[in-house]
Amino acid sequence: MHIHFNHVLPTPLSSTLQTENSLWNQSLILEKGKKVVVEAPSGRGKSTLVHLLFGVRKDYSGEICVDGQNLSTFSHRTWSEYRNNKVSIVFQDLQLFPQLTVLENLQIKNDLTSHLTKAELIAFIEQVGLFKKINEKCCNLSIGQQQRVAILRSICQPFSWLLLDEPFSHLDANNAQICMDILNQACEQQEAGWILTALGTHVNSAYDQLILI
């Protein structure tokens, strides 16, 4: 699934001067299967980009097209199908269900897609070091532990793109690498790509494209 940005500019950034290297107000194509890092200081629209691609924000000018189809033309049903099969996301604020356990947070999404088996879910939980917390409510976890749950939840569905909004901000280097390896493996299995936002370019993975905004 190719993504084409055609002079997209979020409304809150319309008065901000954009550089030639910026994503905003330019024509840019992200090719299927690519690994893309989006770097910017706070307040330049990293989270906005992720939210636009996921359809939770629509306050922008220009066009965002996926495989030639303009996101602004999507019906409610098309958005639902798109989010169930084409894009998955790790929100910066995670958006877990705090009163559900680690396993339940994964199952509630996986039950919609039947993408992974319960044994696979448990194996991933163990891989990220949360097996002893499997039945713990997420509200009782540290932010870093919650971040790992949100990362695992993002692979509980088919996708063409993973949208990762500063996904490792509360993880140490070892846990970040474990999670990055899981994400890369999931992408390889589905011939998918990822878009990862970061404050700097120190990303614990090879990537194909760096975008500054």
N, C-alpha and C positions, 0 to 999 in steps of 0.2 A: 504494500500500500504506500504509494507516494503521497507526500504532503507538499502542497504548493502554497506559499505565502505570497500574495499579490498586493503589495503596498498596504500591509496591515499596520494599523496604529491604534493601540488602546486609547480610549477617550481620556483617561486620566493622564496620559503622557503626551497629549496632543500639543501642549505648549513647551515640551522639553526638546531641546536641540538634539537631533539624531546625527551620528557619525556615518561615514560611508560604509563602515564595517558592521553597523548595527543590523540586527534582524528587522527592526521596525522600519516601516515605510520603504521597504525594498522588495524586489522580486527574488524569491529563494525557493529552491526545491530540495526537500529531504527525501532521499531515495530509500526504497524499501530495504530493510535489513541493516541499515547503517547505525553506527553508534555515535551519538551526537552529544557533545558537552556544550551547555549554554552557560557562559560565565558573565557575571555582572555583580557590581556592588548592590547592596540593599536599595530597594526603591526604584530599580530600573525595569522591573516587569518580569522577573523570572517566574514567579508564581502565577502571574497573570497569563503568561504564555501557556503554562500547563493547564490552567483553568479554561482558557479559550479552546484548546485542543480537546478538552474533555466536555466542553459545552456547558459548564456551570457559570461562565461569564460570556456575555454577548455584546459588551459595550466597546465596540471597535469599528473602525472604518476599514475599507479594503475587503479582500476576499481570502478565505482559507478554504482550500479545496483538497479533498482526499480522493485520489484516483479520478479526478475530474469532476467530482460532485461537491458543490459549495455547501459548507456546513450550515449556512444561513437558510438553506432550503429544506433542511431535515425536518421530518415530521416527528412527533413524539415516539412513534413506533420505530422509525429509523434510528433515532438517538438511542433507544433501548437496545436495538440489535447491534449498533456500533459499539456501545459500551460493554456489551456482553461478549462480543467476538473480535473486535478490532483494536480496542485500546484498553489498557489497564493502568492503574495509577497508584502511586504512593504520595498522598498529600503531605505537605510539610507539617500540618497539624494532625496527621495520622488518621483521624476520624474512625477510631475503633469504637466498639460498643463497650463502655467501661465496666458494665455489670455482667458481661459475658466472659467466660474463661478464654484462655489462649486458644484451646482447641475449638471452642464454640465460635470464636471470631473467624476462624478459618473455615469451619464447616458451613456457617451461614451463607458464605459466598460460594463455596464449592458445591453446596447442594443445588444451587441454581444452574450449575454448568456440568456437574459430574465429571470434572476435568481430571481430578486426582482421586486415588483411592484413599481410604482412611489410613492404611498402612504407609502410604507415601507422605501424607500429611504429618504423621507421627515421626517418620524418618527425618523430614525437614526440620521439625521442631527440635529433634535431638541434635541435628547437625548445627543449628545455631545456638546450642547450649541452653535451651529452655525446657528440656524434658521434665525437669523437676518442678517446673512452673506450669505444666500442661493443663492442670485443673484450677489454676489460680485466676481470679478475676483480673482483668487487665488494669483496673483502677488501682490495684495493689502493686503493679510493676513499676520499675524505674522507667524513665523516658527512653533510655537506650534499649531496654527490653521490649517496650511497646513498639519501638521503631522496627525491631526485628520481626515482630508479629505482623506489622503493616507490610513489610517487605515480602514476607511469605504469603500474605493474603493476595498480593498483586499477581502471583503466579498461579492462583487457583481458578484460572479461566484461560480459554484460548485468546490470543492477541497477535496483532501485527506490530504494535508499538507499545513499549512500556514508557510511561510518563513518570519520571522520578524527580520529585521536588526536594532537593537537598536531603537525600535518603539516609546519609550516613553521619549527619551532623552531631549525633550523640553517641557514636560508636568509636571504640578504640580501633587501632589499625588492624588488629587480628580479626575482630568481629566484622569490620567493614570488608575485609578481604573475603571472608567466608560468604558473606551476603552477596558480594559482587560476583563471586564464582557461581553461586546459585542462579543469580539473574542472567549471567552470560550463558549458562548451560540451558536455561529455559528458553532464551532467545534463539540459541542455535537449534534446539529441537523444533522450533516453530518457524525457523527462517525469519525471525522478527528482529526489530531494532529497538534501541532505547534512546530517549531524550532525557538527559540528566542535567539538572540545574546545579550550579555550584558558585560559591563566592570567589573561588580561585580555581586554577587549572590542575591542582594536585588531586587527580582522580586515580584511584587504585585499579585502573584497567586501561588497556589500549582503547583508543577511540579513533573514529574516521574523520570527524569534523568538529571544529571548534567555532562556536558562534559567540560574538560579543554583543551585548545589548546595553 
